[in-house]
Amino acid sequence: MKRLLPILAIAALAGCMKEPVHQGNVLKEGDISQIQVGDSKFHVESVLGFPILKSALHPNRVDYVEEYDDKKSGKWLTRGVEITYDDALRVTDVHRFGDWR
């Protein structure tokens, strides 16, 4: 019983803490600004990680998408970056979408 009480106390405290909800890639402004037209796919993936979406219909396009609970507004926000490659796997276009505050 003496061992069970500290475990229950820790579990109760952990249940009171609210962790921010985050899904998808973690996108930082500094990381996105490092991606330029002409960069290799290897460079992009070393900076941003692996994309969350790859389209079978558009094999040269990938999407990095981030969904998170904004602390200031209390709203669920979505933002992302769509990167298009040429046949040599070099960046041809970087397009941001969603809420970039």
C-alpha positions in Angstrom: 0.0 0.0 0.0 2.9 2.4 0.8 4.3 1.9 -2.7 0.9 2.4 -4.4 0.3 5.9 -2.9 3.2 7.7 -4.6 2.3 6.0 -7.9 -1.3 7.2 -7.6 -0.2 10.7 -6.7 2.1 11.0 -9.7 -0.6 9.6 -12.0 -3.1 12.2 -10.6 -0.7 15.0 -11.2 0.1 13.8 -14.7 -3.6 13.8 -15.5 -3.9 17.4 -14.5 -1.2 18.6 -16.9 -2.4 19.6 -20.3 0.0 18.8 -23.1 -0.2 20.7 -26.3 -1.7 18.7 -29.2 0.5 18.5 -32.2 0.2 16.4 -35.4 2.3 16.1 -38.5 5.6 17.7 -39.2 7.1 20.4 -36.9 7.6 23.4 -39.2 9.8 26.2 -38.2 10.2 29.5 -40.1 14.0 29.2 -40.0 14.0 25.7 -41.4 11.6 26.7 -44.2 13.7 29.7 -45.2 16.7 27.3 -45.8 14.9 25.6 -48.6 15.6 27.3 -52.0 14.9 26.5 -55.6 17.6 24.1 -56.9 18.2 22.4 -53.6 18.4 18.6 -53.6 15.7 16.3 -52.1 18.4 15.1 -49.7 19.0 18.6 -48.4 15.2 19.2 -48.0 14.7 16.0 -46.0 17.8 16.7 -43.9 16.3 20.1 -42.9 12.6 19.3 -42.7 12.6 15.5 -42.2 10.3 13.2 -44.2 7.1 14.6 -45.6 3.8 13.6 -44.1 2.1 13.4 -47.6 3.3 11.9 -50.8 0.9 11.8 -53.7 0.7 8.9 -56.1 -0.8 11.2 -58.7 2.0 13.7 -58.3 5.2 11.8 -57.6 7.4 14.9 -57.7 5.4 16.8 -55.1 5.4 16.4 -51.3 3.6 18.1 -48.5 4.9 18.9 -45.0 1.8 19.6 -42.9 1.5 20.7 -39.3 -1.6 20.8 -37.2 -1.5 22.3 -33.7 -3.5 23.8 -30.9 -2.5 27.5 -30.8 -2.0 28.7 -27.2 -2.8 32.3 -27.9 -6.1 31.9 -29.8 -7.1 28.5 -28.6 -7.9 27.5 -32.1 -6.7 24.4 -34.1 -4.4 25.7 -36.8 -3.1 24.0 -39.9 -0.1 25.2 -42.0 2.2 23.5 -44.4 4.7 23.6 -47.2 4.3 22.0 -50.6 7.6 21.3 -52.4 7.8 20.3 -56.0 10.8 18.6 -57.5 12.0 18.2 -61.1 13.0 14.8 -62.5 16.5 15.2 -61.1 15.0 15.6 -57.6 15.9 19.3 -57.4 13.4 21.8 -55.9 11.5 23.8 -58.5 8.9 25.4 -56.2 8.2 26.0 -52.5 4.7 27.0 -51.7 3.4 27.8 -48.2 -0.2 27.3 -47.3 -2.3 27.7 -44.2 -1.8 29.9 -41.1 1.8 31.2 -40.9 1.7 33.7 -38.0 
